[in-house]
């Protein structure tokens, strides 16, 4: 069974933040956690990026995303929802 994961991403990003968010999403795909990431508006401030991953990978994905956010200093930019 697939498990959906959602990221809340701030819309107003500087160039470095934009590139780093793109890197995160590319890494999620290249590591085999997902094949596609869907993007939709939440409101004027945030996008929701969602994707499905295998249930057995869910904890690994959460750990990877949390570590990436912390190492790239994106705490005010991206969050798991």
C-alpha positions as a Markdown table, in Angstrom:
| # | Residue | x | y | z |
|---|---|---|---|---|
| 1 | Unk | 0.0 | 0.0 | 0.0 |
| 2 | Unk | 1.3 | 3.5 | -0.9 |
| 3 | Unk | 1.5 | 6.2 | 1.7 |
| 4 | Unk | 1.1 | 9.9 | 0.9 |
| 5 | Unk | 3.6 | 12.4 | 2.2 |
| 6 | Unk | 3.1 | 16.2 | 2.1 |
| 7 | Unk | 5.6 | 19.0 | 2.2 |
| 8 | Unk | 4.5 | 22.6 | 2.9 |
| 9 | Unk | 6.8 | 24.9 | 0.9 |
| 10 | Unk | 6.9 | 28.7 | 1.3 |
| 11 | Unk | 6.2 | 30.5 | -2.0 |
| 12 | Unk | 8.4 | 33.5 | -1.4 |
| 13 | Unk | 11.9 | 31.9 | -1.7 |
| 14 | Unk | 15.2 | 33.4 | -2.6 |
| 15 | Unk | 17.3 | 31.9 | -5.3 |
| 16 | Unk | 19.4 | 29.7 | -3.0 |
| 17 | Unk | 16.2 | 28.4 | -1.3 |
| 18 | Unk | 14.6 | 27.6 | -4.7 |
| 19 | Unk | 17.6 | 25.6 | -5.8 |
| 20 | Unk | 17.8 | 23.7 | -2.5 |
| 21 | Unk | 14.1 | 22.8 | -2.6 |
| 22 | Unk | 14.6 | 21.6 | -6.2 |
| 23 | Unk | 17.5 | 19.5 | -5.0 |
| 24 | Unk | 15.4 | 18.0 | -2.3 |
| 25 | Unk | 12.7 | 17.0 | -4.7 |
| 26 | Unk | 15.2 | 15.6 | -7.2 |
| 27 | Unk | 16.9 | 13.6 | -4.5 |
| 28 | Unk | 13.5 | 12.1 | -3.4 |
| 29 | Unk | 13.0 | 10.9 | -7.0 |
| 30 | Unk | 16.6 | 9.7 | -7.6 |
| 31 | Unk | 16.7 | 7.8 | -4.3 |
| 32 | Unk | 13.5 | 5.9 | -5.5 |
| 33 | Unk | 11.2 | 7.3 | -2.8 |
| 34 | Unk | 8.7 | 8.4 | -5.5 |
| 35 | Unk | 8.4 | 8.9 | -9.3 |
| 36 | Unk | 6.4 | 12.2 | -9.3 |
| 37 | Unk | 5.7 | 15.1 | -6.9 |
| 38 | Unk | 2.5 | 17.0 | -7.2 |
| 39 | Unk | 2.3 | 20.7 | -6.5 |
| 40 | Unk | -0.8 | 22.6 | -5.5 |
| 41 | Unk | -1.5 | 26.0 | -3.9 |
| 42 | Unk | -2.4 | 26.0 | -0.3 |
| 43 | Unk | -2.9 | 29.8 | 0.1 |
| 44 | Unk | -1.0 | 33.0 | -0.8 |
| 45 | Unk | 2.0 | 31.9 | 1.3 |
| 46 | Unk | 2.5 | 28.2 | 0.7 |
| 47 | Unk | 2.5 | 25.4 | -1.8 |
| 48 | Unk | 1.8 | 21.8 | -0.9 |
| 49 | Unk | 4.1 | 19.3 | -2.6 |
| 50 | Unk | 2.7 | 15.7 | -2.2 |
| 51 | Unk | 3.9 | 12.3 | -3.3 |
| 52 | Unk | 3.3 | 8.7 | -2.6 |
| 53 | Unk | 5.9 | 6.2 | -1.4 |
| 54 | Unk | 5.8 | 2.6 | -0.4 |
| 55 | Unk | 4.6 | 2.1 | 3.2 |
| 56 | Unk | 7.8 | 0.4 | 4.1 |
| 57 | Unk | 9.8 | 3.5 | 3.0 |
| 58 | Unk | 7.7 | 6.0 | 4.9 |
| 59 | Unk | 10.0 | 6.3 | 8.0 |
| 60 | Unk | 13.1 | 6.5 | 5.8 |
| 61 | Unk | 11.6 | 9.3 | 3.7 |
| 62 | Unk | 10.6 | 11.2 | 6.8 |
| 63 | Unk | 14.1 | 10.8 | 8.3 |
| 64 | Unk | 15.7 | 11.8 | 5.0 |
| 65 | Unk | 13.5 | 14.9 | 4.6 |
| 66 | Unk | 14.0 | 16.0 | 8.2 |
| 67 | Unk | 17.8 | 15.6 | 7.9 |
| 68 | Unk | 17.9 | 17.5 | 4.6 |
| 69 | Unk | 15.8 | 20.4 | 6.0 |
| 70 | Unk | 18.1 | 20.7 | 9.0 |
| 71 | Unk | 21.4 | 20.4 | 7.1 |
| 72 | Unk | 20.3 | 22.9 | 4.4 |
| 73 | Unk | 18.8 | 25.3 | 6.9 |
| 74 | Unk | 15.4 | 25.2 | 5.4 |
| 75 | Unk | 13.4 | 25.1 | 8.7 |
| 76 | Unk | 11.5 | 28.3 | 7.8 |
| 77 | Unk | 11.0 | 27.2 | 4.2 |
| 78 | Unk | 9.9 | 23.6 | 4.1 |
| 79 | Unk | 8.0 | 21.4 | 6.6 |
| 80 | Unk | 6.4 | 18.0 | 6.7 |
| 81 | Unk | 2.7 | 18.1 | 7.1 |
